[in-house]
Amino acid sequence: MSIVPLARVTVVGLSADKDRLIDGLQRLGCLHLIPLESPAEQDTFVTPRPIEEAQQALRYLSDVRRRRHQTRVDADFDFDRLIAEALATRQRQRDAEDRLLALEARLRELQPWGEIALPDLDLLGGQRLWFYRVPHPKARWFREVLVGLDVPYQLLHESPRHLYFALIAPSEPDPEALPVPRSHVGALPTAEVRRDLDAARTALEEVEADHEALSRWIFLLSRHLAQAEDSQARAQASGMTHDDGTLLQLQGWLPSRDISRLDGFARQHGLAFVAEKPEPRDTPPTLLSNPVSLTGGQDLVTFYETPGYRDWDPSIVVFFSFALFFAMILADAGYALVLAVLLGLLWKGMGRSPAGRHFRLVAVVGLSFALLYGVLAGSYFGVVPPATSPLVQLKLLDLNDYEAMIKVSLVVGCLHLLLANGIVAIRGPGVVARARPLGWMAVILAGLVVYLGAGTAWLVNLGAGLGVGGLLTILLLSSDRPIAHPAALILRLVDGLGSLTNISKLFGDVMSYLRLFALGLASASLAVTFNQLAGQVYHSDVALGVPIAILILLLGHGMNLLLAIISGFVHGLRLNFIEFFNWSLSEEGYPFRPFVKKEPVS
């Protein structure tokens, strides 16, 4: 809901207390460090084993089917040995899986040929066996060529698509004469391939058992990994300080609300610090702060970009506008109920991580909007309630009324862009910063009034007045060039004309919201189509008509629901990230990353 104000703090202490100071600040966990030394002057930190390998080992051990009971205390725990063992086990598992897949593919290739066991070449009197898989359309041609070459052959197997031949000849028949290339069945007998396959399955099971056995060390590995990461972070922080051998200086960005915490820490450790407000030339990081229930909107925003420190936090707007756009694209109350049931089933699992807890709240609001919009549209799995149903009284929208739905989409788009420009105007520091967005707001309102009031003279006149006033405002007041001489007036007009070129961008952005109508209509139309197909099969004389009709409904609506979910996410976010952000955010920032300990508490 807001961007947290920051202060630039400079902490000064004795060089002899450097390690204690850095460790204490890491425990405090509220400082975004600023390097005071150039990267060339910073010490390079090298761990006994790269952190990346430890992270890979932890991910591998966590990805196990059944996790063993966690060992939390072990004096003989060897961090490096466990990493090496986990990575070696991962490689063994990959090799075992690759061999298993290769043998399964090999056995599938050999099955049509039967139980092949090739004799030794000495027993064939100089002859060799050659194998060919021939499609049925080319079988006659293949036989005719063999007769011409005078090559003995035997048909071994026939499938619906292919014939399988074995030829006897001292050398391979001319590949140019035959319609198909020969098949390579290999030297191993089918029975031996089958035995190798069983051995490969056993080997994979043994590796998976080793994987499961190693999972008992996940807690200790994660704890030691956090310790290693903390140690690396402290070494990097040490390289960011300025140390002259007597005094140590460290600088960073601190939330203004935490200055009292730093003050207590400084008093406790005998330190001095200075807190200053950011200067105009500074580029502080951005720390967003939102209520827990709306933090999902913050996650959506930072997924695309982080607003600049001096900009504003659009998390709440994105939270609710995304929910509305998703609802308009899903456009069905039945689909919303299905997704609500799935959300309920996954609710507990999603609560295991902060990101999951944030997302499920976004899902609750989005599905609530979708259910309400589906009821207003009167669509329940593509079925319209009968006239006697009380649900008909709640139906206010007709998805098949193209003109009305286009108006709804354009009104939503105009309101979204009006909000974007309105926020910029409210936050503008001066006349110029406010005049431009106010002018574009007038232009948007002008287009909307003229479009909705077509045929009403006074509305058309009102729209024309708003449009002219908005364009003149942009032309005359959108330049901050000082008027030091008469030529500056002409240059200001040139600047204004440059700003007016954004009118094509504005038109395109407004039209972009028509995707809400188009995708919602597509979802509803597909639902109706699958219902009609299922109904036709059900009322036909086709054998097993009822099961087939049910299958059409399940597969059809399942596919349509999946497409609607993808479209809702992609285009619901796109309208916020592209159209809305282009008009509401002026700069991109970088996130606030606190210097904090990662070691978990047992």
N, C-alpha and C positions, 0 to 999 in steps of 0.2 A: 504493500500500500504506500510505502514511502522509501526513499533512499536515505540511509542513515548518515547523518552528518559526521565527518571525520576531522580529526586534528592531527597535524604533523607533530610528532613528539621526538625529542632528542634526549636520550638517556646517557648519562655520564657516570662512570664508576672507575674503580682502580683496575689496572691491567692484571694485577695479581688475582682479582676476583672474577676474571673473565668467564671461566667455565661455570662457576656458580651463578653468575648473572644470566648467562645464556640459558642454562637449564631452568632457572626460575622464570624467565620470560616465556619459555616454552610451556611450562606448567600453567602460567597465567593464561596463555592461549587466546589473546585478543589483539595481537599486534601483527600488522602486515609490514614485513621488513622492507626497507629501502637500502640498496647497496651503497655504501660510502666509498668503496674501493672499486676501481675498474676491474672487469673480469680477468684481465691479464695479471692483476696483482693478487687475485684470490687464490687460495690454496686449492689444489685438486684433491678431492676426497675419494679414496679408493677403499672399497669394502673387501673383506677376505673372499667373499663370494658375491657376485653382482646381485643387487636387489632384484633385478628382473628375473633371474633364475629362481629366486625364492618365491616371487609372486607367481611364476608359472607353476612351481611345485604345489603351492597352496591351492591354486585354481584346479589343478589336476586332482589333488586329494579331495577337494570339496565336491567334485563331480563324480560321486560314487553312488551306486544304487542303494546300498545299505551302510549307513555310517556306524562305526563301532563306538562303544562307550569311550568318552574322552578321558585321556590321562592328563591330569592337571598338575601333578607334582612328580618330577623325575630328576634326581640329581645327576644322572648320567646322560641326560638328553644331549645329543650331539646335533647341533643345528646344521652344520655343513654336511655331515654324513647323511642326515635325513633328506636334505635337498638332492644330494647326488643319487640316493636310492630311489627317491620319488621320480626323478627325471629319467633314470635308467628303466624303471618299471613302466613309465609312460612310453618310452621308446620300444620296449619289449611288447607292450600291448598293441602299439601301432603295427609292429612287424607281424604279430600274430593275427591281427585283424586283416592285414593285407594278404597274408598267405591264405587265410581261410576264404576270403573273397575270391582269390585267384583259383583255388582248388574247386570252389563251388561253381565258378564259371566254367572251369575245365570239364567238370563232371557233366554239366548241362550240355556242353558241346559233344561229349562222347556218348551220351545216353541214346540218341537215335541210331548209333552204329552198333549197339549191343555190347556184349562182353568181348571187347577186342583184346587179344594177346598176340602180338606180332611174333612170328617165328624168327629164329636166327637166319641171317642171309645165307649161310652155308647150306641150310636145308631147302632153300628155294631154287637151287641150281642156277644161280645167276639172275633169277627173276625178282621183281619187287612188286609190292602192293601199292596201288595208288587209289586215293579215295576222293569222291566227288559228291557234292550236294547240289542237286539239279532242281530248279523250279519246274512245276508241272508244264507250263507253256513251252519250255525248252527241252522237255524229255525226248520228244520224237527226233528233234534235230541232233541231240546228243547221241542217241542210239544209231542214227544213220552215219554219223561221223565215225563211231567205233567200228561199225561194219566196214567202212571204207579203209580204216587203219588196220583191220584184222586184229583187233585187240580183244581177248577174252574178258568178260565182265560178269558180275553177279549183282543183282538187286538185293540189297540187305534189308532195307526198311522203306516204308512209304508212309508219309504224313500227309495231312490235308494240303500242305503247301509245297512239299519237297519230296524228291526221290533220292535215296542214298545208294550210290553205286561203289563197288570195289573193282578195280581193274588189275590185271596181271600183265606186266611188261618189263623187259630188262631196263628200260629208261622211261622217263616221263613222256607221255604222248605230247605231240606238238601243242603247246598252249594256244597258239594262234588259230588252230583248227577247231578246238573245242569251244562251246558257247559259254562255259563257266570255268573259273580257276579251280585248281584242286584244293581240297581241304587238308589241313595239317592236323592229323589226329595225335601225333607225337609217338614216342617209343614206349611210354609207360602203359601197361595194361589197365583196363578200366577198374579191375579189382584193386590194383595197387593204388590208383588215384583215390578210390573210396577209402582205403586204409589210411592213406595220408590225410584225407579229409577228417576222419575220426581223430587221428593224432593231433591235427591242428585245432580241432574243437577242444580237445582235452588241454592242450597247451594254453589256449586262450582262457579257459576256465581257471587254470592255475595262476595265470597272470592277474585275472580279475580278483582271485582270492588274495593275492599279494597286495593288490590295490586296496581292497577292503580292509586288510590287516593294517596297512599304513594309515588308514583314515583315523585311527585312534590318536594320532599325533596332531590332528588339525588345530586343536586349541593351543598347544605349546608352540607349534610352528607359527601360527598367526601372532602369538604373543612375542616370540623372538623376532619375527619379521617386523612387527611394529617397533620393537626396540632398535633393530637395525635401521629402520627408516628414520626413527627419532634421532639416532646417532648421526646419520647422514645429514639430516636437517640441521642439527646443531653445528656440524662441521661447515655446512654451507652458510649458516648464519654467522659463524665466526669469520668467514671470509668476507662478509658484508660490513664488518665493523671497521672502524679506524682506531688503530692501536699504536701509540707512540712509545710504548714501553712503560709508561707511567700511568697515563689515563686512557680509558677505553670509551669510545663514543659509538653509540648505536642509534639508528634512526628508523622510524616506521610510521605507518598510519594507524591511528587508534580511534575507535568509535568514541565520540564525545561523552557518551553515557558511561564509558568505562574509565574515564580519567580518574575517578575516585579510587578505583581498584588499583590502578598504576601508582597512585599516590601512596596508598597503603603499602604496596610492594616496595616502593622506593624508601619509605621510612624504615621498613623492617630490615632492608639490606644496606642502608646507608648510601643511597644513590641520590643523584640530582637529576631532574628532568625539566624540560621546557616543552609546553604544549602551545602550538600556534595554529591559527586558522589557515586553510589553504589559500594561497595567493592565486591571482588570475592565471599565471603562467604554469601553475601546478596541474598535474593530471592524476588526481587521486583514484584509487580503485573504487568500484561500486559495490556497496553492501546493501542488499535489498532486505526489507523487513515487512513481513505480512502475517496476519493472523494464521494460526495453525490450520484452520479449516479452509483457508484460501491459498495455502502455500503451493498447491498444484498449479495455480496460474503462474506463480513465480518460476516453477520448473519448466512450464511451457515457454515462457519468455526467454529464459537463459538457454534453453535448448537451441534457439536460433541465434540470439545475440544478447550481450549484456549492455543495458543502457549506459550512457555516459554519466559521470558523477553529477554533473550539473543539469542533467535532463530529469525526467520523471519516471516513476515506476508504473508501467502499464499492466501489472499482473492481474489486478481485479477486473479490468476491462477485458483482457484476453480470456480470463477464466469464464466469464459469463457470455461473451460474444462467441467463443468457441462452442460452448454448450448450445447456444441458439443455432449456430450454423450447422452443427452436427445433427440437431433435431430436424432442421428443414431438409437436410439431405436424406436422413433415414426415412422420414415422412410416413411412419407406420407405427401405430400403437402396439400391434402384435409383436413386431420385431423388438420394440423397446422392452416389452415384458419378457421376451426370451432372454435378451441381454441382461435384464435385471436379475433373472434367475441364475444365469451364469455368474454374474457378479456376486450374488449371495453365496454360491458354492465356493468361489475363490476368495471370499472376503478374508478368511482367517489367514490363508497363505500370503495374501498381499500385505497383511499387517506386520510381516516379519522384518520389513525394511522401511526406512523413512520414505523412500521414493514410492514404494508400493502403497503406503498409507496415504500419501499425497494424491496418487493417481486414482485411488478408489473413491476419494471425495469428488474429484473431477468427474469420474464416471457416474456417481450418484446424481450430481446436478445435471450432467448431460442427458442421462436417461430420464430424469424427471421432466426436463424440457421436451425430450423426444416423445414421451408418453402424452404430455399435454398437447403437443403439436399434432400427434397422430390422432388424438380424440377430436381436435378441432377440424382436422382434415377428413375425419370419418373413415379412416382406412385401418382395417384389422386383418393383416396378412393378405392385403389386396381385396378384401371383401367389404362391401358397404353394408352397414346394418339395415335390416328391413324397416319399412316406414313406421311400423308399430313399436319399434324399439325406442326406449328413452334416450339411447345414445344418439339418435338422429337429431334430437333437440340441441345437442352440443356441437353438431357439425356446422361450422361457420365458413369453412374453406372448401373449395372444389378444385382438386388438383388438375382436373381436365379443363377448367376454365383458364385457358392460356393467358388471356389478357389480364385477368385479375391476379394470377400468380406472378406474372411479370411485374405488375405494379407492386406487389408485396415485396418481391426481391429487390427492386430498385429503391423502394422506400427504405428498406433495411440498409441497403448499401449507402444511400445518402445520409441516413442518420448516423451510420458508423463513421463516415468521413467528416460529417459535421462535428461529431464528438472529438475526432482527432484534431481538427483545426481549432475547435473551441478551447481545448486544453492548451494548445500552443498559444492562443491569444491571451488566455488568462495568465499564463506563466511569463508572457513576454515582458522584458524589462523596460521597453520604451515604445514610442509611437510606431516606429518602423517595424519592430518585432511583433506588434499587435495588428497593425494595419493589414499586412499581407494575409494572415489567416482569416481575419474578419472579411476581407474582400473575397476570398475563396468560399467562405461560408455563404456570403450573399449570392455568389454565382451558383452554388449548389442549390440553395433555396429557390433561386430564379428558375433553374431548369426543372426542379421538382414541381413548383407551382404551375408552370406552363404546361408540363406534361399531365399533371392530375386535373388541371382546370381547363383542358382543351375544350373549346366551345363556349366558355364563360368569359365574356369580354373583360370584366374587371379583374379576374384572376390573371388573364394574359397580360393585362396592363401592369398589374402588380409585379408579375414575374419579370417583365421587360424592365421596369424601374429598378428592381433588385439587381438584375444582371448588369445594367449600365452602371449603377452605383458601385457594384463590386469591382467591375473592370476598371473604372476610373480610380478607385481606391488603390488597386494594385499598381496601376500605371503611375500614379502620382506620388504614392506614399511608401512604396516598397523598397526604395533606395535609401541607404544611410550615408550617401556621399555628401560631405559638407558643401554648402553653397558659399564658396570663397570668391567666385567671380561669375559673370553671366554665363560663361560656357558650361559651368557646372550644372545649370538648369537643363541644358540639352543632354548632358551626360546622365543626369538623373532620369530623364525621359527614356533614354536608351536602356538604362537599367530596368526601368519599368516594363518596356517592351520585351526585354529578355525574360522577365518574370511571367509575362502573359503567355509565353510559349508553353507554359505548363498546362494550359487549358486542354490541349490534346491528351496529356497524361491524365488529367482529371476525368475527362470523358471516358478514356479507356478503363480507368480504375472503377468508375461507377458501373460501366457495362460488365466488368468482371464479376459483379455480384449476381449476374443472371445465371451463373453456374449453380446457384442455390435452387433456382427454379428447374433448370435442365436436369440436374442430378436427382432431385426429388421426384420429378416426373418420370425419369428413367427407372428409378427404383419402384415406384408405384405401378408403372406399366408392365415391368417384368413380373411383378407379383400377380397382377391380373392375368397375364399371359400364361403363367404356369398353372393358375387355377383353371383356366379354360382348357388347357391341354389335358389336365387330369380329369376334368369333367367329361370331355369328349371320350377319353379312354374308358372311364367308368360307365358311361351310357352306351358304349359300343358292345358288339358281340365278341370282342376279343377274349380269348381264354385268359384266365387269371387277370381280368380287367381291374379288380379291386386292388390286388397287391401292386400292380404296375402303376395305377393311379396314385397310390400312397407313396410309391417310390419317386414318382415325378414330383409330387408335392415336397417331399423331404429334400431331394437333391436340388430341385429348382429354387425353393425358398432358402435353403442353406447357401447356395451359390449367390443368390441375390443379397442375402444378409451380409455375406462376406464382402461382396463388392461395395455395399452401402457403408460398411464399417470403414473400409479402406478409403473410399471417397470422402466420407465424413471427416476422417482424421486429416487426410492430405489437404483437402480444399478448405476445411474449417480452419486449419492452421495457416494455410497460404494466404487467406484473406486478411488474417491478422498480421502475419509477418511481412507481407509485401505491400498490400494496399494501405492498411492502417498505419504500419510503422513508417512508410514513406512520407506520410503527412503529419505524423505526430512526434517522431524521434529525430533529433537533429544530429546526434553524434553517437558513436559506438564506444563503449568503455571496455574495461577488463575487470574480472571479478576480484573481490576482496578475498585473499587467501591467508587465513590466520596462521601464525607460527605456533603450532599446538602439538601436544603429544598425541600419538596414535595408539599407544600401548593400551590394550583392553584391561579392564579391571576384572580380576578373577572372582 
